[in-house]
Amino acid sequence: MKWLNDIGLAVLRIGSGLGMATHGYPKVFDGIEGFTGAVESMGFPFPLFFAWAAALSEFVGGILLALGVFTRTCAVLICGTMFVAAFIRHGGDPFSRKELALLYLIVTLALAIMGGGRLAVEQLWKK
């Protein structure tokens, strides 16, 4: 029965991690300028820094989350990014606009609490 929990965690990790990476990819490789403008419009100081922090947490953090490497750390970073997306960027928008960010926030919060499970790459390091 314990293995079913680990399989479930792996499904959550891989699905949410790859999904996050696909959201971060264009920010990292297709130009950060537009995203920096969006971050600046939210009132963040040092918008270029925070744009890169968010983009890398989505892209690199998503890949590492999918693999199960530094699962809890990556999940917490993605949680922060999705919190900003849901409650600041889309704060005044209808639920349908913030739904995806909230979903990623909830899934990565659960992974931050539970960890990656026995099927995570980081478990190989412990042996």
C-alpha positions as CSV (number, residue, x, y, z in Angstrom):
1,M,0.0,0.0,0.0
2,K,2.9,2.4,0.8
3,W,4.0,2.0,-2.9
4,L,0.7,3.4,-4.1
5,N,1.4,6.6,-2.1
6,D,4.9,6.8,-3.7
7,I,3.4,6.3,-7.2
8,G,0.8,9.0,-6.5
9,L,3.6,11.4,-5.4
10,A,5.6,10.6,-8.5
11,V,2.6,11.3,-10.7
12,L,2.0,14.7,-8.9
13,R,5.8,15.5,-9.1
14,I,6.2,14.6,-12.7
15,G,3.0,16.2,-13.9
16,S,3.3,19.4,-12.0
17,G,7.0,19.7,-12.6
18,L,6.8,19.3,-16.4
19,G,3.8,21.6,-16.5
20,M,5.8,24.2,-14.6
21,A,8.8,23.8,-16.8
22,T,6.7,24.4,-19.9
23,H,5.5,27.7,-18.4
24,G,9.0,28.8,-17.5
25,Y,10.7,27.8,-20.8
26,P,9.5,30.7,-22.9
27,K,10.4,33.2,-20.1
28,V,13.9,31.8,-19.9
29,F,14.7,31.2,-23.6
30,D,12.3,33.5,-25.6
31,G,13.2,36.7,-23.8
32,I,12.7,37.8,-20.3
33,E,11.9,41.5,-21.3
34,G,8.1,41.1,-21.6
35,F,7.9,39.2,-18.3
36,T,10.1,41.8,-16.6
37,G,7.6,44.4,-17.6
38,A,4.8,42.4,-16.0
39,V,6.8,42.0,-12.8
40,E,7.5,45.7,-12.8
41,S,3.8,46.5,-13.2
42,M,3.1,44.5,-10.1
43,G,5.3,46.9,-8.1
44,F,8.3,44.6,-7.4
45,P,11.6,46.3,-6.8
46,F,14.4,45.1,-9.0
47,P,12.0,43.7,-11.6
48,L,14.7,42.0,-13.7
49,F,15.9,40.1,-10.6
50,F,12.5,38.9,-9.6
51,A,11.5,38.1,-13.2
52,W,14.6,35.8,-13.5
53,A,13.9,34.3,-10.0
54,A,10.3,33.4,-11.1
55,A,11.3,32.2,-14.5
56,L,14.0,30.0,-13.1
57,S,11.8,28.7,-10.3
58,E,9.3,27.6,-13.0
59,F,11.7,26.2,-15.5
60,V,14.7,24.8,-13.5
61,G,12.5,24.1,-10.4
62,G,9.9,22.4,-12.6
63,I,12.5,20.0,-14.1
64,L,14.1,19.3,-10.7
65,L,10.7,18.7,-9.2
66,A,9.7,16.3,-12.0
67,L,13.0,14.3,-11.3
68,G,12.6,14.5,-7.6
69,V,15.8,16.4,-6.9
70,F,15.6,18.9,-4.1
71,T,11.9,18.3,-4.1
72,R,10.8,20.3,-1.1
73,T,13.0,23.3,-1.9
74,C,11.8,23.4,-5.5
75,A,8.2,23.0,-4.4
76,V,8.5,25.9,-1.9
77,L,10.0,28.1,-4.6
78,I,7.2,27.2,-7.0
79,C,4.6,27.8,-4.3
80,G,5.9,31.4,-3.9
81,T,5.8,32.0,-7.6
82,M,2.3,30.6,-7.9
83,F,1.1,32.6,-4.8
84,V,2.2,35.8,-6.6
85,A,0.6,34.7,-9.8
86,A,-2.7,33.8,-8.2
87,F,-3.0,36.6,-5.6
88,I,-1.1,39.5,-7.1
89,R,-0.8,39.1,-10.9
90,H,-4.4,37.8,-11.2
91,G,-5.6,39.1,-7.8
92,G,-8.5,41.1,-9.3
93,D,-9.3,38.6,-12.0
94,P,-12.1,36.1,-12.0
95,F,-11.4,32.7,-10.6
96,S,-11.0,31.2,-14.1
97,R,-7.9,33.3,-14.6
98,K,-6.2,32.3,-11.4
99,E,-7.4,28.7,-11.3
100,L,-4.2,27.2,-12.9
101,A,-1.9,29.1,-10.6
102,L,-4.0,28.0,-7.6
103,L,-3.8,24.4,-8.8
104,Y,0.0,24.5,-9.1
105,L,0.1,26.2,-5.7
106,I,-1.9,23.5,-4.0
107,V,0.0,20.6,-5.6
108,T,3.4,22.0,-4.9
109,L,2.4,22.9,-1.3
110,A,1.4,19.2,-0.9
111,L,4.8,18.1,-2.3
112,A,6.6,20.6,-0.1
113,I,4.9,19.0,2.9
114,M,5.2,15.3,1.9
115,G,8.4,15.3,-0.2
116,G,9.0,13.4,-3.4
117,G,8.5,9.9,-2.1
118,R,10.6,6.8,-2.6
119,L,10.6,7.1,-6.4
120,A,12.4,10.5,-6.4
121,V,16.0,10.7,-7.6
122,E,17.0,12.2,-4.3
123,Q,16.2,8.9,-2.6
124,L,19.1,7.3,-4.5
125,W,21.5,9.8,-2.8
126,K,20.4,8.6,0.7
127,K,21.5,5.0,-0.1
